[in-house]
């Protein structure tokens, strides 16, 4: 038996833009179902917002997204979680970092650390905090 874990990020009217941005960074395909598609419109102004969306790449990146409707309370909080991307090579992670850093607040610049070949943390323009690294070999 196997299990898969997928990040499911909530937004207020920015889910489609976030999915497109993450596809530009990680590649892959986007699937979107709007409130209108699902016949679940409660506010006409939100009909084309994302009720369910996903970007998935062949390399294994997957992120789901949703626009929280206006009639539902929502507060993204301050650092409620980090999204971790762990790669096999510095070049691979550096490319993801370059894409995610567009419009981002850099928390920890990407660079060598005691526990990783490279490590960095940023808060992207959609408010998600990302941790990217390439682990150092463990020598217990």
Steps between C-alpha positions, in 0.01 A plus 500: 500500500623849419392844609541839338505835675411817314515861609152655483531878521206734559474843342250782472458557127863423407498119462512502118786753491687299765457174304626667182797645688594163653468334158744761363747399771457120517345419162211260463133522421220695664148372559232741625134468592327830565197557720304551177627166359380323815164681505591628846488878456392692811625839376503582127820705548675176606356271228831468313712455812664165573294249694771239442826532314828318469836530332695176462838441337660184368781550753256450788403854599131528583308786659124539533333839543160645574340843531323528834158654427430846636221376728749272680741638756865453414825622648827374352677560831865575552721208394232231548723252314804478272501331160816294471659420163795264527692434181779271387729766357602856579423600139145364523424676829667823386272508195189460719636767736550740210140458391343518846706804600326725244315750720589306815627603841828315557512363855828306463698534175572178314846380599707229664419407858624256762213258428452542124696552181267798447215634708276804469167634616269757341145625523360516147279769357190295590599473866625139507828439682730262311804311628725368224801278553728225381584284799859431595597134530423373848793333672363351822 
